[in-house]
Amino acid sequence: MKVLPVFLVVYKSKDGSWRGFCTPYDVTCNAESINDAKERLRDLVELYEKSLKRYNYPEHLVNKKLSDPEDKEVFDLLWPKIKARIAKDIKNSATQAAYTKSLSESKSL
C-alpha cells in the first residue's frame, strides 16, 4: 500500500478572493471567505477520495500536478515549511503508530 500525504491549502488570491487547493489531487475552489473556502475544499476532497476509493485509486487521478500557476507558486513557497514540519514530526514521534496518527491530523504553518 502506498501512502501519499494530502495537503489542503487556502490562501488569499491575487484577485482578492479566497482560493483553496489540494495536492496531490489538484482539487480547487474559490470562495468569498476563508472559512467558506476551507469548508468547500474539505467537502470536495472528501467526494474526490470517495471516487478514488470506488475506482481502486487509479494512479493518474491520485497523483496529479497542480494545474493553476498561482496554486503552484503558493505551494512552492510553502513546501520548505511543510518539509521541515514533516521532519520535525518524524523526529518527535516515538513510534510509527504515533507518526501515522500525526499525519492524519490537521496542521497549520
Backbone as JSON, one array per atom type, in Angstrom:
{
  "sequence": "MKVLPVFLVVYKSKDGSWRGFCTPYDVTCNAESINDAKERLRDLVELYEKSLKRYNYPEHLVNKKLSDPEDKEVFDLLWPKIKARIAKDIKNSATQAAYTKSLSESKSL",
  "N": [[0.84, -1.18, 0.0], [0.57, 2.16, -0.85], [1.36, 5.24, 0.62], [0.33, 8.49, 0.46], [0.93, 11.81, 1.32], [-1.58, 14.24, 1.86], [-2.27, 17.52, 1.13], [-4.05, 20.34, 2.08], [-4.61, 23.58, 1.13], [-5.34, 26.94, 1.78], [-5.62, 30.21, 0.6], [-5.27, 33.79, 0.17], [-6.06, 34.96, -2.88], [-4.48, 36.56, -5.72], [-6.44, 37.99, -7.04], [-8.09, 38.79, -5.05], [-10.02, 37.07, -4.01], [-10.72, 34.19, -1.92], [-8.89, 31.27, -2.18], [-8.69, 27.77, -2.54], [-6.76, 24.79, -2.59], [-5.89, 21.38, -3.21], [-3.28, 19.18, -2.91], [-2.0, 15.99, -3.57], [-4.07, 15.94, -5.47], [-5.07, 18.0, -7.08], [-7.46, 19.37, -6.67], [-9.64, 22.11, -6.53], [-10.98, 25.28, -5.32], [-12.89, 28.35, -5.15], [-13.78, 31.09, -3.05], [-15.66, 33.46, -1.03], [-14.89, 33.87, 1.57], [-12.44, 32.88, 4.03], [-13.22, 30.78, 5.7], [-15.37, 29.67, 4.28], [-14.0, 28.8, 2.02], [-12.31, 26.84, 3.15], [-14.24, 24.99, 4.08], [-15.59, 24.29, 1.68], [-13.43, 23.19, 0.23], [-12.68, 21.0, 1.85], [-15.03, 19.46, 1.65], [-15.07, 18.95, -1.14], [-12.7, 17.48, -1.44], [-13.28, 15.27, 0.14], [-15.38, 14.09, -1.37], [-13.93, 13.57, -3.72], [-12.04, 11.71, -2.78], [-13.74, 9.61, -2.11], [-14.57, 8.85, -4.64], [-12.1, 8.08, -5.71], [-11.56, 5.84, -4.13], [-13.68, 4.19, -4.9], [-12.93, 3.52, -7.49], [-10.62, 2.14, -7.1], [-8.31, 3.66, -6.55], [-6.91, 4.97, -8.91], [-3.78, 5.63, -10.35], [-3.31, 7.84, -12.08], [-5.19, 9.64, -11.25], [-4.75, 9.96, -8.59], [-2.25, 11.08, -8.14], [-1.66, 13.97, -9.17], [-0.37, 16.8, -10.94], [-0.3, 20.24, -9.89], [-2.48, 22.36, -11.58], [-3.03, 25.07, -11.75], [-1.27, 28.08, -12.09], [-0.92, 30.01, -10.0], [-1.59, 28.54, -7.7], [0.48, 26.68, -7.76], [2.67, 28.37, -7.39], [2.16, 29.3, -4.76], [2.25, 26.86, -3.37], [4.92, 26.1, -3.84], [6.21, 28.07, -2.34], [5.4, 27.35, 0.22], [6.33, 24.74, 0.52], [9.04, 24.27, 1.61], [8.57, 24.83, 4.36], [6.62, 22.94, 4.93], [8.03, 20.54, 4.51], [9.94, 20.79, 6.56], [8.28, 20.71, 8.79], [7.22, 18.11, 8.57], [9.59, 16.62, 8.9], [10.22, 17.36, 11.52], [7.99, 16.3, 12.87], [8.4, 13.56, 12.38], [10.81, 13.15, 13.73], [9.99, 13.72, 16.35], [8.18, 11.73, 16.86], [7.75, 8.86, 18.63], [7.1, 6.31, 17.83], [6.12, 4.36, 14.94], [3.35, 4.23, 14.79], [2.57, 6.52, 16.2], [3.59, 8.47, 14.51], [2.11, 7.99, 12.16], [-0.44, 8.61, 13.13], [-0.05, 11.34, 13.6], [0.13, 12.28, 11.0], [-2.47, 12.18, 10.15], [-3.68, 14.29, 11.3], [-4.78, 17.7, 11.34], [-2.7, 20.35, 10.31], [-1.26, 23.52, 10.94], [0.64, 26.03, 9.41]],
  "CA": [[0.0, 0.0, 0.0], [1.32, 3.41, -0.98], [0.79, 6.33, 1.41], [0.65, 9.82, -0.06], [0.39, 12.89, 2.14], [-2.53, 15.13, 1.17], [-2.18, 18.87, 1.69], [-5.09, 21.29, 1.73], [-4.08, 24.93, 1.32], [-6.26, 28.05, 1.47], [-4.87, 31.46, 0.59], [-5.9, 34.95, -0.47], [-5.58, 35.01, -4.26], [-4.12, 37.89, -6.24], [-7.66, 38.69, -7.46], [-8.82, 39.2, -3.85], [-10.88, 36.01, -3.49], [-10.05, 33.12, -1.2], [-8.73, 30.12, -3.06], [-8.19, 26.57, -1.89], [-6.35, 23.69, -3.46], [-5.42, 20.17, -2.56], [-2.28, 18.42, -3.65], [-1.68, 15.75, -4.97], [-5.26, 15.69, -6.3], [-5.4, 19.16, -7.91], [-8.84, 19.78, -6.42], [-9.57, 23.53, -6.21], [-12.22, 26.04, -5.16], [-12.81, 29.78, -4.85], [-14.84, 31.47, -2.12], [-15.6, 34.84, -0.57], [-14.28, 33.93, 2.9], [-11.5, 31.8, 4.3], [-13.96, 29.64, 6.26], [-16.12, 29.06, 3.18], [-13.03, 28.09, 1.18], [-11.91, 25.63, 3.88], [-15.36, 24.05, 4.08], [-15.77, 23.8, 0.31], [-12.31, 22.34, -0.15], [-12.81, 19.72, 2.58], [-16.14, 18.7, 1.04], [-14.64, 18.49, -2.46], [-11.69, 16.43, -1.26], [-13.99, 14.08, 0.62], [-16.04, 13.49, -2.53], [-12.89, 13.07, -4.62], [-11.48, 10.5, -2.19], [-14.75, 8.54, -2.25], [-14.48, 8.4, -6.03], [-10.84, 7.35, -5.86], [-11.74, 4.52, -3.5], [-14.61, 3.41, -5.73], [-12.22, 3.04, -8.69], [-9.38, 1.49, -6.66], [-7.22, 4.63, -6.51], [-6.1, 4.99, -10.13], [-2.59, 6.47, -10.19], [-3.4, 9.1, -12.82], [-6.09, 10.55, -10.53], [-4.24, 10.11, -7.23], [-1.04, 11.88, -8.09], [-1.74, 14.94, -10.26], [0.34, 18.07, -10.74], [-1.16, 21.41, -9.79], [-2.68, 22.94, -12.91], [-3.14, 26.53, -11.68], [0.05, 28.67, -11.81], [-0.86, 30.67, -8.69], [-1.54, 27.47, -6.7], [1.85, 26.14, -7.8], [3.54, 29.38, -6.77], [1.92, 29.27, -3.31], [2.76, 25.59, -2.84], [6.38, 26.16, -3.87], [6.63, 28.9, -1.21], [5.11, 26.63, 1.46], [6.94, 23.41, 0.57], [10.13, 24.15, 2.6], [7.99, 24.79, 5.71], [5.94, 21.65, 5.06], [9.08, 19.52, 4.68], [10.52, 20.96, 7.9], [7.27, 20.25, 9.75], [7.18, 16.65, 8.48], [10.82, 16.12, 9.52], [10.07, 17.56, 12.96], [7.02, 15.32, 13.34], [9.03, 12.25, 12.37], [11.8, 13.14, 14.82], [9.3, 13.74, 17.64], [7.31, 10.56, 17.01], [8.5, 7.75, 19.21], [6.76, 5.06, 17.15], [5.48, 4.51, 13.63], [1.93, 4.49, 15.03], [2.43, 7.93, 16.58], [3.82, 9.27, 13.31], [0.94, 7.81, 11.29], [-1.52, 9.39, 13.73], [0.22, 12.76, 13.4], [-0.15, 12.6, 9.59], [-3.91, 12.31, 9.93], [-4.16, 15.49, 11.98], [-4.66, 18.96, 10.61], [-1.54, 21.14, 10.72], [-1.19, 24.89, 10.44], [2.02, 26.52, 9.34]],
  "C": [[0.88, 1.24, 0.0], [0.6, 4.5, -0.18], [1.27, 7.65, 0.82], [0.1, 10.87, 0.9], [-0.49, 13.8, 1.28], [-2.5, 16.48, 1.89], [-3.32, 19.72, 1.16], [-4.57, 22.67, 2.09], [-5.15, 25.94, 0.93], [-5.47, 29.34, 1.59], [-5.68, 32.56, -0.08], [-5.26, 35.11, -1.85], [-5.26, 36.44, -4.67], [-5.35, 38.68, -6.67], [-8.54, 39.09, -6.28], [-9.75, 38.15, -3.28], [-10.04, 35.03, -2.67], [-10.04, 31.91, -2.11], [-8.18, 28.95, -2.25], [-7.77, 25.56, -2.92], [-5.85, 22.53, -2.61], [-4.4, 19.5, -3.47], [-2.07, 17.11, -2.93], [-2.88, 15.56, -5.89], [-5.56, 16.8, -7.3], [-6.9, 19.48, -7.87], [-8.78, 21.23, -5.97], [-10.96, 24.12, -5.97], [-11.9, 27.5, -4.94], [-13.98, 30.12, -3.94], [-14.64, 32.92, -1.7], [-14.96, 34.97, 0.81], [-13.35, 32.73, 3.09], [-12.23, 30.56, 4.83], [-14.76, 28.91, 5.19], [-15.18, 28.26, 2.28], [-12.58, 26.8, 1.84], [-13.0, 24.57, 3.82], [-15.58, 23.44, 2.7], [-14.67, 22.82, -0.09], [-12.38, 20.99, 0.56], [-13.9, 18.85, 1.96], [-15.73, 18.13, -0.32], [-13.62, 17.35, -2.36], [-12.34, 15.14, -0.76], [-14.69, 13.35, -0.52], [-15.03, 12.87, -3.5], [-12.31, 11.76, -4.09], [-12.46, 9.33, -2.23], [-14.71, 7.97, -3.67], [-13.2, 7.61, -6.28], [-10.97, 5.94, -5.3], [-12.61, 3.62, -4.37], [-13.9, 2.79, -6.94], [-10.82, 2.51, -8.37], [-8.15, 2.39, -6.83], [-6.34, 4.63, -7.76], [-4.98, 6.04, -10.03], [-2.72, 7.83, -10.89], [-4.36, 10.1, -12.17], [-5.63, 10.81, -9.09], [-3.1, 11.11, -7.16], [-0.97, 12.82, -9.3], [-0.92, 16.19, -9.92], [-0.67, 19.2, -10.63], [-1.26, 22.08, -11.16], [-2.73, 24.47, -12.9], [-1.78, 27.13, -11.3], [0.15, 29.34, -10.44], [-0.83, 29.63, -7.56], [-0.12, 26.9, -6.61], [2.83, 27.09, -7.12], [3.4, 29.36, -5.25], [2.49, 27.99, -2.71], [4.29, 25.59, -2.81], [6.93, 27.02, -2.72], [6.45, 28.16, 0.12], [5.91, 25.34, 1.63], [8.12, 23.31, 1.55], [9.61, 24.07, 4.05], [7.29, 23.46, 5.95], [6.96, 20.55, 5.3], [9.69, 19.59, 6.08], [9.56, 20.44, 8.96], [7.18, 18.72, 9.75], [8.41, 16.06, 9.16], [10.74, 16.24, 11.04], [9.11, 16.53, 13.55], [7.61, 13.91, 13.39], [10.01, 12.13, 13.54], [11.13, 13.04, 16.18], [8.41, 12.53, 17.88], [8.14, 9.38, 17.49], [8.25, 6.44, 18.46], [6.15, 5.37, 15.79], [4.01, 4.84, 13.81], [1.7, 5.96, 15.39], [2.63, 8.83, 15.37], [2.63, 9.19, 12.37], [-0.24, 8.62, 11.82], [-1.3, 10.88, 13.48], [-0.04, 13.18, 11.96], [-1.63, 12.84, 9.37], [-4.5, 13.54, 10.6], [-3.94, 16.71, 11.13], [-3.5, 19.76, 11.18], [-1.67, 22.54, 10.14], [0.25, 25.32, 10.44], [2.09, 27.95, 9.8]]
}
